[in-house]
Amino acid sequence: MQIFDVYPVNDITIVKGLGSYIWDDAGNEYLDFYGGHAVISVGHTNPYYVKRITAQLNKIAFYSNSINIPLQVELAEKLGHISGKEDYQLFLCNSGAEANENAMKLASFHTRRKKIVAFKKSFHGRTSLAVAATDNPSIIAPVNETENVVFLPFNDQDALEDYFQEHGRDVAAVIIEGIQGVGGINVADVRFLQAIRNVCNEHGAVYIADSVQCGYGRSGKFFSHDFAGVNADIYTMAKGMGNGFPIGGIIIAPEIKAKYSMLGTTFGGNHLACAAALAVLEIIEGERLMANAEKMGNYLMDQLKAVRLLENVRGRGLMIGFDVPESHKDLKKNLLIKHRIFTGEAKPNVIRLLPALNIGIREADRLIDAIKEELAIS
């Protein structure tokens, strides 16, 4: 049997990681500024994280949601405290796509409506409704096509208000990334997020804050949507939530009521996943990693903006993007092959930086020096 070939891969085999560094099977060291797609939030094999998971594994790794799991309650309390959303409710699942899928389904249950408003360049996942709300026709199979999702221009308040003026009574939810990841690190304008809150209030729709990539402290706040100073009705999470252990979740405003069987999952909220998520929150809180994300993000963006040839440096905290000129379109590849630095990308020529939240000055300077060398800037 062979692997189903759907991923273009680099010919590198990673066998070990520690902090912001990883090593291949030949012993070569790499600096990780990609974090496996914003997943590594507290560093590879963080000792506290490993200890917390190991201790749980030696007790019990899994049982279903048919019994009491006190770790879920502990996680909900810790998540409420650190996020500031203490009156919200937590539903646990396995991934970001599943989190967004459940959020939109829950919004439809709550409103008894069908229409979802999403935005150009959005990415919400690859499951049925999540991919239908993703602005990429090449990954939407015919079975996923639906007339229930409409794509509006990102950060266009007039278009949003015009659509709601005409169709607001049909809208179940608006779903938006606080910072678009796959779309190229596009930051949602504060006034635009406030306008979403206003139209949802006016028309009885649900505001879903997709925080799968831009949440969990990456922006310098727990949710990047918090920069707008308004609350969403549902926040979706995954990626950095488990630092590599598969876990996702949604937190739900108190006015949205639960009933038996409306949502469900086999693996979501299992003992081991909760231990991983608790370890991440405890490290974020104990090491003040949101403050570090803000500080290091500001440092990196200042350094990048000073590099001639780089264009449109943007982002918040440690979710940063910049445009690369066509003359240096191989920058990402050269950073990896020549300098052994992993970064992310978005088409056509955007580099994305999504490092661990405890990255330091030494790692930042190594990246900046490598970029300058590749651009032949002293």
LUMPA-154558 format. One record per residue (C-alpha): residue number from 1; x, y, z. Coordinates in Angstrom, 2 decimals, padded with zeros to 5 digits, m for minus. Layout:
LUMPA-154558
+-----+---------+---------+---------+
| num |      xx |      yy |      zz |
+-----+---------+---------+---------+
| NUM |       X |       Y |       Z |
...
+-----+---------+---------+---------+
***
This chain:
LUMPA-154558
+-----+---------+---------+---------+
| num |      xx |      yy |      zz |
+-----+---------+---------+---------+
|   1 |  000.00 |  000.00 |  000.00 |
|   2 |  001.14 |  003.54 | m000.76 |
|   3 |  000.38 |  006.91 |  000.79 |
|   4 | m002.42 |  008.76 | m001.04 |
|   5 | m000.40 |  011.52 | m002.68 |
|   6 | m002.19 |  014.78 | m001.85 |
|   7 |  000.65 |  016.70 | m000.19 |
|   8 |  003.64 |  018.28 | m001.96 |
|   9 |  006.42 |  017.56 |  000.54 |
|  10 |  009.98 |  018.67 |  001.16 |
|  11 |  012.49 |  015.82 |  001.08 |
|  12 |  013.26 |  016.24 |  004.78 |
|  13 |  012.58 |  013.75 |  007.57 |
|  14 |  012.24 |  015.40 |  010.97 |
|  15 |  013.01 |  013.11 |  013.90 |
|  16 |  013.46 |  015.41 |  016.90 |
|  17 |  012.35 |  018.79 |  018.19 |
|  18 |  013.11 |  021.05 |  021.12 |
|  19 |  011.74 |  024.54 |  021.59 |
|  20 |  011.91 |  026.35 |  018.26 |
|  21 |  014.41 |  023.91 |  016.76 |
|  22 |  013.96 |  020.62 |  014.92 |
|  23 |  016.45 |  018.06 |  013.57 |
|  24 |  016.34 |  015.75 |  010.58 |
|  25 |  017.50 |  012.15 |  010.33 |
|  26 |  020.93 |  013.31 |  009.18 |
|  27 |  021.41 |  015.42 |  012.30 |
|  28 |  020.86 |  018.79 |  010.61 |
|  29 |  019.31 |  021.50 |  012.81 |
|  30 |  016.45 |  023.71 |  011.53 |
|  31 |  014.86 |  026.82 |  013.00 |
|  32 |  011.07 |  026.48 |  013.00 |
|  33 |  009.23 |  029.69 |  012.12 |
|  34 |  006.23 |  027.76 |  010.80 |
|  35 |  005.25 |  025.69 |  013.82 |
|  36 |  003.65 |  023.00 |  011.67 |
|  37 |  001.03 |  025.53 |  010.52 |
|  38 |  000.65 |  027.48 |  013.79 |
|  39 |  000.25 |  024.28 |  015.79 |
|  40 |  003.38 |  024.45 |  017.95 |
|  41 |  002.38 |  027.14 |  020.43 |
|  42 |  004.65 |  026.40 |  023.42 |
|  43 |  007.62 |  024.81 |  021.66 |
|  44 |  008.48 |  021.31 |  020.51 |
|  45 |  008.65 |  018.73 |  023.33 |
|  46 |  008.18 |  021.41 |  025.97 |
|  47 |  009.26 |  019.60 |  029.17 |
|  48 |  006.20 |  020.61 |  031.19 |
|  49 |  003.91 |  019.61 |  028.31 |
|  50 |  005.60 |  016.22 |  027.96 |
|  51 |  005.41 |  015.62 |  031.72 |
|  52 |  001.70 |  016.54 |  031.85 |
|  53 |  000.79 |  014.22 |  028.97 |
|  54 |  002.98 |  011.39 |  030.24 |
|  55 |  001.38 |  011.54 |  033.69 |
|  56 | m002.08 |  011.34 |  032.14 |
|  57 | m001.08 |  008.54 |  029.78 |
|  58 | m000.01 |  006.49 |  032.78 |
|  59 | m003.52 |  006.91 |  034.23 |
|  60 | m005.98 |  006.67 |  031.34 |
|  61 | m005.75 |  008.05 |  027.79 |
|  62 | m009.32 |  007.68 |  026.58 |
|  63 | m012.86 |  006.98 |  027.49 |
|  64 | m015.96 |  008.26 |  025.75 |
|  65 | m018.22 |  011.18 |  026.64 |
|  66 | m020.69 |  008.74 |  028.19 |
|  67 | m019.02 |  009.23 |  031.58 |
|  68 | m017.88 |  012.15 |  033.72 |
|  69 | m014.49 |  013.55 |  032.64 |
|  70 | m013.36 |  016.05 |  035.28 |
|  71 | m010.49 |  017.17 |  033.05 |
|  72 | m013.06 |  018.71 |  030.71 |
|  73 | m014.45 |  020.82 |  033.55 |
|  74 | m010.93 |  021.83 |  034.58 |
|  75 | m010.13 |  022.79 |  030.98 |
|  76 | m013.34 |  024.81 |  030.63 |
|  77 | m012.57 |  026.74 |  033.83 |
|  78 | m008.96 |  027.44 |  032.85 |
|  79 | m009.95 |  028.43 |  029.31 |
|  80 | m012.67 |  030.76 |  030.60 |
|  81 | m010.26 |  032.39 |  033.01 |
|  82 | m007.42 |  033.00 |  030.54 |
|  83 | m009.66 |  034.02 |  027.63 |
|  84 | m011.91 |  036.23 |  029.74 |
|  85 | m014.99 |  034.38 |  028.49 |
|  86 | m015.94 |  032.79 |  031.81 |
|  87 | m019.70 |  032.72 |  031.17 |
|  88 | m019.33 |  030.81 |  027.87 |
|  89 | m019.86 |  027.05 |  027.37 |
|  90 | m017.26 |  024.64 |  025.94 |
|  91 | m017.76 |  021.88 |  023.37 |
|  92 | m014.65 |  019.85 |  022.56 |
|  93 | m013.83 |  018.16 |  019.25 |
|  94 | m010.73 |  017.15 |  017.29 |
|  95 | m009.74 |  019.79 |  014.72 |
|  96 | m010.33 |  023.27 |  013.39 |
|  97 | m012.50 |  022.07 |  010.53 |
|  98 | m014.67 |  020.15 |  012.96 |
|  99 | m014.86 |  023.18 |  015.25 |
| 100 | m016.08 |  025.39 |  012.40 |
| 101 | m018.45 |  022.70 |  011.18 |
| 102 | m020.05 |  022.43 |  014.61 |
| 103 | m020.16 |  026.21 |  015.06 |
| 104 | m022.12 |  026.73 |  011.83 |
| 105 | m024.38 |  023.78 |  012.56 |
| 106 | m025.09 |  025.14 |  016.04 |
| 107 | m025.84 |  028.60 |  014.62 |
| 108 | m028.36 |  027.04 |  012.24 |
| 109 | m029.99 |  025.09 |  015.08 |
| 110 | m030.19 |  028.27 |  017.16 |
| 111 | m031.62 |  030.55 |  014.46 |
| 112 | m033.52 |  027.92 |  012.41 |
| 113 | m031.96 |  029.55 |  009.32 |
| 114 | m029.68 |  028.30 |  006.53 |
| 115 | m027.57 |  031.14 |  005.11 |
| 116 | m023.91 |  031.57 |  006.10 |
| 117 | m021.96 |  034.74 |  005.33 |
| 118 | m018.24 |  034.16 |  004.75 |
| 119 | m015.57 |  036.30 |  003.09 |
| 120 | m013.23 |  036.35 |  000.14 |
| 121 | m009.89 |  034.57 |  000.75 |
| 122 | m011.38 |  032.75 |  003.74 |
| 123 | m010.26 |  029.28 |  004.84 |
| 124 | m012.38 |  027.43 |  007.39 |
| 125 | m011.48 |  023.77 |  006.81 |
| 126 | m012.03 |  020.81 |  004.51 |
| 127 | m015.11 |  019.10 |  005.95 |
| 128 | m018.50 |  019.49 |  004.31 |
| 129 | m019.83 |  022.87 |  005.48 |
| 130 | m016.42 |  024.22 |  006.51 |
| 131 | m015.06 |  023.77 |  002.99 |
| 132 | m018.25 |  025.20 |  001.48 |
| 133 | m017.49 |  028.36 |  003.49 |
| 134 | m013.89 |  028.38 |  002.21 |
| 135 | m013.12 |  030.64 | m000.74 |
| 136 | m011.23 |  028.10 | m002.83 |
| 137 | m013.31 |  026.33 | m005.51 |
| 138 | m010.47 |  023.89 | m006.28 |
| 139 | m010.95 |  022.06 | m002.94 |
| 140 | m014.76 |  022.08 | m002.97 |
| 141 | m016.11 |  018.78 | m004.31 |
| 142 | m019.46 |  018.79 | m006.13 |
| 143 | m021.12 |  017.21 | m003.10 |
| 144 | m019.98 |  020.19 | m000.97 |
| 145 | m021.43 |  022.84 | m003.26 |
| 146 | m024.29 |  024.77 | m001.71 |
| 147 | m026.24 |  027.95 | m002.27 |
| 148 | m026.39 |  028.50 |  001.49 |
| 149 | m022.99 |  030.21 |  001.66 |
| 150 | m022.33 |  033.69 |  000.28 |
| 151 | m018.87 |  035.29 |  000.05 |
| 152 | m018.60 |  039.02 |  000.68 |
| 153 | m015.50 |  041.22 |  000.28 |
| 154 | m013.23 |  041.14 |  003.33 |
| 155 | m013.20 |  044.36 |  005.37 |
| 156 | m015.95 |  045.94 |  003.22 |
| 157 | m018.47 |  047.32 |  005.71 |
| 158 | m020.79 |  048.74 |  003.03 |
| 159 | m021.10 |  045.37 |  001.28 |
| 160 | m021.82 |  043.67 |  004.62 |
| 161 | m024.53 |  046.12 |  005.62 |
| 162 | m026.09 |  046.11 |  002.14 |
| 163 | m026.31 |  042.32 |  002.16 |
| 164 | m027.94 |  042.24 |  005.59 |
| 165 | m030.35 |  044.98 |  004.62 |
| 166 | m031.69 |  042.73 |  001.89 |
| 167 | m031.14 |  039.21 |  003.25 |
| 168 | m030.62 |  039.59 |  007.00 |
| 169 | m033.73 |  037.60 |  007.95 |
| 170 | m032.23 |  034.52 |  006.22 |
| 171 | m028.72 |  034.63 |  007.75 |
| 172 | m027.86 |  032.05 |  010.39 |
| 173 | m024.28 |  033.18 |  010.95 |
| 174 | m021.35 |  035.29 |  009.87 |
| 175 | m018.04 |  033.43 |  010.09 |
| 176 | m014.77 |  035.33 |  009.91 |
| 177 | m011.11 |  034.78 |  010.75 |
| 178 | m009.74 |  037.56 |  012.93 |
| 179 | m006.60 |  037.26 |  010.82 |
| 180 | m006.90 |  035.26 |  007.60 |
| 181 | m004.16 |  032.63 |  007.58 |
| 182 | m004.22 |  030.62 |  004.36 |
| 183 | m005.59 |  033.72 |  002.63 |
| 184 | m002.31 |  035.53 |  003.24 |
| 185 | m002.30 |  037.12 |  006.74 |
| 186 | m005.07 |  039.63 |  006.16 |
| 187 | m006.08 |  041.38 |  009.39 |
| 188 | m009.78 |  042.02 |  009.99 |
| 189 | m010.32 |  045.71 |  010.59 |
| 190 | m011.56 |  046.59 |  014.09 |
| 191 | m014.46 |  048.62 |  012.68 |
| 192 | m015.40 |  045.74 |  010.39 |
| 193 | m015.64 |  043.28 |  013.29 |
| 194 | m017.73 |  045.81 |  015.21 |
| 195 | m020.02 |  046.13 |  012.18 |
| 196 | m020.43 |  042.32 |  012.11 |
| 197 | m021.46 |  042.42 |  015.77 |
| 198 | m023.96 |  045.18 |  015.01 |
| 199 | m025.64 |  043.51 |  012.01 |
| 200 | m025.81 |  040.18 |  013.85 |
| 201 | m027.49 |  041.91 |  016.78 |
| 202 | m029.92 |  043.72 |  014.52 |
| 203 | m030.93 |  040.68 |  012.47 |
| 204 | m030.65 |  037.88 |  015.03 |
| 205 | m027.67 |  036.15 |  013.38 |
| 206 | m024.76 |  034.40 |  015.11 |
| 207 | m021.26 |  035.91 |  014.98 |
| 208 | m018.70 |  033.09 |  014.67 |
| 209 | m015.09 |  034.11 |  015.37 |
| 210 | m012.85 |  031.60 |  013.59 |
| 211 | m009.83 |  031.60 |  015.90 |
| 212 | m008.36 |  028.30 |  014.76 |
| 213 | m005.11 |  029.90 |  013.60 |
| 214 | m005.29 |  033.41 |  015.08 |
| 215 | m006.44 |  032.38 |  018.54 |
| 216 | m004.83 |  030.91 |  021.63 |
| 217 | m002.64 |  033.93 |  022.33 |
| 218 | m000.92 |  034.11 |  018.95 |
| 219 | m001.99 |  037.70 |  018.27 |
| 220 | m000.95 |  039.02 |  021.69 |
| 221 | m004.54 |  038.74 |  022.91 |
| 222 | m006.18 |  035.38 |  023.52 |
| 223 | m008.47 |  035.85 |  020.51 |
| 224 | m007.42 |  038.27 |  017.78 |
| 225 | m011.11 |  039.26 |  017.51 |
| 226 | m010.72 |  040.83 |  020.97 |
| 227 | m008.92 |  043.80 |  019.42 |
| 228 | m012.37 |  044.97 |  018.31 |
| 229 | m013.66 |  045.19 |  021.88 |
| 230 | m016.82 |  043.17 |  021.14 |
| 231 | m017.73 |  039.57 |  021.89 |
| 232 | m018.57 |  036.96 |  019.30 |
| 233 | m021.30 |  034.39 |  019.97 |
| 234 | m019.09 |  031.40 |  019.15 |
| 235 | m015.28 |  031.15 |  019.04 |
| 236 | m013.65 |  028.22 |  017.26 |
| 237 | m010.24 |  026.86 |  018.28 |
| 238 | m007.70 |  024.19 |  017.37 |
| 239 | m004.09 |  024.44 |  016.00 |
| 240 | m002.07 |  025.69 |  018.99 |
| 241 | m004.66 |  024.43 |  021.46 |
| 242 | m002.86 |  021.10 |  021.92 |
| 243 |  000.70 |  021.94 |  020.76 |
| 244 |  000.55 |  019.02 |  018.34 |
| 245 | m001.98 |  016.79 |  020.07 |
| 246 | m005.21 |  016.80 |  018.02 |
| 247 | m007.85 |  018.83 |  019.81 |
| 248 | m010.35 |  021.50 |  018.80 |
| 249 | m013.23 |  023.24 |  020.45 |
| 250 | m015.87 |  025.90 |  020.37 |
| 251 | m016.89 |  028.21 |  023.17 |
| 252 | m020.50 |  029.28 |  023.07 |
| 253 | m022.29 |  032.32 |  024.50 |
| 254 | m024.77 |  031.57 |  027.31 |
| 255 | m027.87 |  032.55 |  025.31 |
| 256 | m027.29 |  029.59 |  022.95 |
| 257 | m028.82 |  026.60 |  024.70 |
| 258 | m027.70 |  022.98 |  024.52 |
| 259 | m029.88 |  019.93 |  024.13 |
| 260 | m028.96 |  016.28 |  024.05 |
| 261 | m027.56 |  014.93 |  020.76 |
| 262 | m027.49 |  018.25 |  018.87 |
| 263 | m023.67 |  017.89 |  018.71 |
| 264 | m021.47 |  014.89 |  019.32 |
| 265 | m017.99 |  013.42 |  019.01 |
| 266 | m016.20 |  010.18 |  019.82 |
| 267 | m012.67 |  011.40 |  020.47 |
| 268 | m013.35 |  015.04 |  021.35 |
| 269 | m012.49 |  015.96 |  024.94 |
| 270 | m010.75 |  012.69 |  025.76 |
| 271 | m008.50 |  012.54 |  028.80 |
| 272 | m005.21 |  012.82 |  026.92 |
| 273 | m006.40 |  015.69 |  024.75 |
| 274 | m007.59 |  017.63 |  027.79 |
| 275 | m004.24 |  017.08 |  029.53 |
| 276 | m002.44 |  018.45 |  026.46 |
| 277 | m004.72 |  021.49 |  026.26 |
| 278 | m004.38 |  022.20 |  029.99 |
| 279 | m000.60 |  022.00 |  029.73 |
| 280 | m000.64 |  024.57 |  026.91 |
| 281 | m002.83 |  026.98 |  028.89 |
| 282 | m000.74 |  026.56 |  032.01 |
| 283 |  002.44 |  027.34 |  030.06 |
| 284 |  000.85 |  030.32 |  028.29 |
| 285 | m000.25 |  031.72 |  031.63 |
| 286 |  002.82 |  030.83 |  033.67 |
| 287 |  005.37 |  032.09 |  031.12 |
| 288 |  003.29 |  035.12 |  030.03 |
| 289 |  003.46 |  034.00 |  026.42 |
| 290 |  000.76 |  036.37 |  025.15 |
| 291 |  002.95 |  039.28 |  026.27 |
| 292 |  005.92 |  037.63 |  024.58 |
| 293 |  003.92 |  037.16 |  021.39 |
| 294 |  003.11 |  040.86 |  021.36 |
| 295 |  006.70 |  041.91 |  022.13 |
| 296 |  008.36 |  039.56 |  019.66 |
| 297 |  005.74 |  040.26 |  017.01 |
| 298 |  006.41 |  043.98 |  017.25 |
| 299 |  010.15 |  043.35 |  017.07 |
| 300 |  009.89 |  041.11 |  014.03 |
| 301 |  007.57 |  043.45 |  012.16 |
| 302 |  009.82 |  046.44 |  012.87 |
| 303 |  012.82 |  044.50 |  011.59 |
| 304 |  010.98 |  043.24 |  008.52 |
| 305 |  009.63 |  046.69 |  007.64 |
| 306 |  013.22 |  047.95 |  007.64 |
| 307 |  014.25 |  045.38 |  005.03 |
| 308 |  014.23 |  046.95 |  001.61 |
| 309 |  012.33 |  044.92 | m001.04 |
| 310 |  009.87 |  043.38 |  001.41 |
| 311 |  006.38 |  044.76 |  000.93 |
| 312 |  003.21 |  045.04 |  003.00 |
| 313 |  004.50 |  043.61 |  006.27 |
| 314 |  001.36 |  042.90 |  008.30 |
| 315 | m000.11 |  040.85 |  011.11 |
| 316 | m000.50 |  040.88 |  014.85 |
| 317 |  001.72 |  039.25 |  017.42 |
| 318 |  003.35 |  036.12 |  016.05 |
| 319 |  001.07 |  035.80 |  013.03 |
| 320 |  002.98 |  037.78 |  010.42 |
| 321 |  002.98 |  037.96 |  006.65 |
| 322 |  004.85 |  039.92 |  004.00 |
| 323 |  004.95 |  040.06 |  000.22 |
| 324 |  008.05 |  038.93 | m001.66 |
| 325 |  008.93 |  040.56 | m004.99 |
| 326 |  008.76 |  038.33 | m008.07 |
| 327 |  012.52 |  038.72 | m008.48 |
| 328 |  012.98 |  036.82 | m005.21 |
| 329 |  010.09 |  034.38 | m005.48 |
| 330 |  012.34 |  031.53 | m004.26 |
| 331 |  012.95 |  033.20 | m000.90 |
| 332 |  010.92 |  030.66 |  001.08 |
| 333 |  012.67 |  027.73 | m000.62 |
| 334 |  016.10 |  029.28 | m000.10 |
| 335 |  015.42 |  029.98 |  003.57 |
| 336 |  014.69 |  026.29 |  004.02 |
| 337 |  017.40 |  024.72 |  001.84 |
| 338 |  020.25 |  027.17 |  002.37 |
| 339 |  019.55 |  028.50 |  005.86 |
| 340 |  017.52 |  025.65 |  007.34 |
| 341 |  014.64 |  027.87 |  008.43 |
| 342 |  011.04 |  026.68 |  008.04 |
| 343 |  008.47 |  029.33 |  007.11 |
| 344 |  004.96 |  029.22 |  005.66 |
| 345 |  003.54 |  030.67 |  002.48 |
| 346 |  000.41 |  031.88 |  000.74 |
| 347 | m000.01 |  032.24 | m002.99 |
| 348 |  001.33 |  033.87 | m005.01 |
| 349 |  004.37 |  035.30 | m003.16 |
| 350 |  003.55 |  035.69 |  000.53 |
| 351 |  005.69 |  034.36 |  003.37 |
| 352 |  003.90 |  033.57 |  006.62 |
| 353 |  005.57 |  033.42 |  010.03 |
| 354 |  003.85 |  031.32 |  012.71 |
| 355 |  006.50 |  030.44 |  015.29 |
| 356 |  006.05 |  029.18 |  018.84 |
| 357 |  004.83 |  031.86 |  021.24 |
| 358 |  008.03 |  031.57 |  023.31 |
| 359 |  010.35 |  032.45 |  020.41 |
| 360 |  013.23 |  034.74 |  021.38 |
| 361 |  015.41 |  037.53 |  019.99 |
| 362 |  018.16 |  035.13 |  018.92 |
| 363 |  015.78 |  033.20 |  016.68 |
| 364 |  014.24 |  036.38 |  015.29 |
| 365 |  017.65 |  037.83 |  014.41 |
| 366 |  018.71 |  034.61 |  012.71 |
| 367 |  015.66 |  034.80 |  010.46 |
| 368 |  016.15 |  038.50 |  009.66 |
| 369 |  019.84 |  037.96 |  008.86 |
| 370 |  018.99 |  035.09 |  006.52 |
| 371 |  016.36 |  037.17 |  004.72 |
| 372 |  018.79 |  040.04 |  004.27 |
| 373 |  021.43 |  037.69 |  002.92 |
| 374 |  019.00 |  036.22 |  000.39 |
| 375 |  017.92 |  039.69 | m000.70 |
| 376 |  021.57 |  040.78 | m000.83 |
| 377 |  020.97 |  043.57 |  001.67 |
| 378 |  023.66 |  044.51 |  004.17 |
+-----+---------+---------+---------+
***
